[in-house]
Amino acid sequence: MTYQQKTLPTDQNPKDYILSLDVSKNKQADGLTLLDIFTEETGVEPVMWGNSIIGFGAYEYTTSSGIEGVWPITGFSIQKARFSLYLKYDQEESQVYLDQIGKYKAGVSCVYVNKLQDIDQDVLRKFIKVGFQYMQSHFTSKDHI
C-alpha cells in the first residue's frame, strides 16, 4: 500500500481561519500578529495545511524508510492554550535564539508559547528568517504547492 500524506495544503484563507477560531480575542489578535510576522520574515504568502497549520513555503523530504512528502518550511498553529511555532533550523543554532526568545517550551521542531507577550518578537523574527533561509538552502523548497 502506498503512503498517502494526510496533511496537505488547502484553499482555506488563513486570516479567515484565525477569525473563525473559538479562542479569546487576545489569542485571535496574537494569531493575526503571527500571520503578519511570518509573512514579513519569509516573504511568502501563508497557506493552510490541513485544518490547523498555517504554513509558509514548502520543502520536499524523504524519510529513512523511503516515504516522500512535502511539508511547510515554517509556520504555526493556534490551540486554545498555546501557539505551536514550527521553527526548523540547525539544532545548535536554534538554541542561540531559544536562549533569547523568552518564555517557551520546546519540542523537536516546535516552540510552544502561551502568548506573544511572553516572547521577544524581534528574536522571533530573526529565528523565522534564518530558519527559513536555512531550510531553503538545505532542502528542495517551493514557495507554493
Beta strands, then each sheet from edge to edge (+ up, - down):
strand 1: 46-49
strand 2: 53-56
strand 3: 58-62
strand 4: 68-71
strand 5: 74-78
strand 6: 83-87
strand 7: 105-106
strand 8: 110-113
strand 9: 141-142
sheet 1: 1+ 2- 5+ 6- 8+ 7-
sheet 2: 4+ 3- 9+
end
